[in-house]
């Protein structure tokens, strides 16, 4: 009788641990990369094409660039992962 109670208690404990680890795995959050923007120093004029902006940003050692409206003007902002 004592052996079956121990077996039942051990099985119940194992089941609770299994459920707890599964619940923890589904609520784990992953970190998302953030983009940092810096206004281009070399881009001249209004930014009308993000591909032109990205090309200028690559000359400034940034991997990408895009046009943004700032104070009613379209400006080129260089972008990289922070």
C-alpha positions as CSV (number, residue, x, y, z in Angstrom):
1,X,0.0,0.0,0.0
2,X,2.8,2.4,0.9
3,X,4.6,1.6,-2.3
4,X,1.6,2.5,-4.5
5,X,1.2,5.8,-2.6
6,X,4.9,6.6,-3.3
7,X,4.5,5.7,-6.9
8,X,1.4,7.8,-7.3
9,X,3.0,10.8,-5.5
10,X,6.1,10.5,-7.7
11,X,4.0,10.3,-10.9
12,X,2.0,13.3,-9.9
13,X,5.1,15.3,-9.1
14,X,6.6,14.3,-12.5
15,X,3.4,15.4,-14.3
16,X,3.3,18.7,-12.5
17,X,7.0,19.4,-13.4
18,X,6.3,18.5,-17.0
19,X,3.3,20.8,-17.3
20,X,5.2,23.6,-15.6
21,X,8.2,23.4,-18.0
22,X,5.8,23.4,-21.0
23,X,4.0,26.4,-19.7
24,X,7.3,28.3,-19.2
25,X,8.5,27.4,-22.7
26,X,5.4,29.0,-24.3
27,X,5.6,32.3,-22.4
28,X,9.3,32.9,-23.1
29,X,9.9,36.2,-24.9
30,X,12.5,36.7,-27.5
31,X,14.4,39.9,-28.0
32,X,13.8,41.8,-31.1
33,X,16.4,43.7,-32.9
34,X,16.0,47.5,-32.9
35,X,16.9,49.8,-35.7
36,X,18.9,53.0,-34.9
37,X,18.5,55.9,-37.3
38,X,21.0,58.7,-38.0
39,X,20.5,61.5,-40.5
40,X,22.8,61.3,-43.4
41,X,25.6,63.9,-43.6
42,X,26.3,63.4,-47.3
43,X,22.7,63.2,-48.8
44,X,21.8,66.5,-50.6
45,X,18.3,67.7,-51.4
46,X,14.9,66.2,-50.7
47,X,14.8,62.5,-50.2
48,X,12.5,61.1,-52.8
49,X,13.9,57.6,-53.3
50,X,14.8,55.3,-50.4
51,X,17.1,53.3,-52.7
52,X,19.2,56.5,-53.5
53,X,19.3,57.2,-49.7
54,X,20.4,53.7,-49.0
55,X,23.2,54.0,-51.6
56,X,24.5,57.2,-49.9
57,X,24.2,55.6,-46.5
58,X,26.4,52.7,-47.6
59,X,29.1,55.3,-48.4
60,X,28.8,56.4,-44.8
61,X,29.3,52.8,-43.5
62,X,25.7,52.1,-42.8
63,X,24.0,48.9,-44.2
64,X,20.7,50.7,-45.2
65,X,18.9,54.0,-45.4
66,X,15.4,55.3,-45.9
67,X,13.5,58.5,-46.4
68,X,11.5,60.0,-43.5
69,X,9.5,63.2,-43.2
70,X,10.8,65.5,-40.6
71,X,9.5,69.1,-40.1
72,X,7.6,68.8,-43.4
73,X,10.8,67.9,-45.3
74,X,11.8,64.5,-46.7
75,X,15.2,63.6,-45.3
76,X,17.6,60.7,-45.7
77,X,18.2,58.7,-42.5
78,X,20.8,55.9,-42.4
79,X,19.8,52.8,-40.5
80,X,21.6,50.0,-38.7
81,X,20.8,47.4,-36.0
82,X,21.6,48.8,-32.6
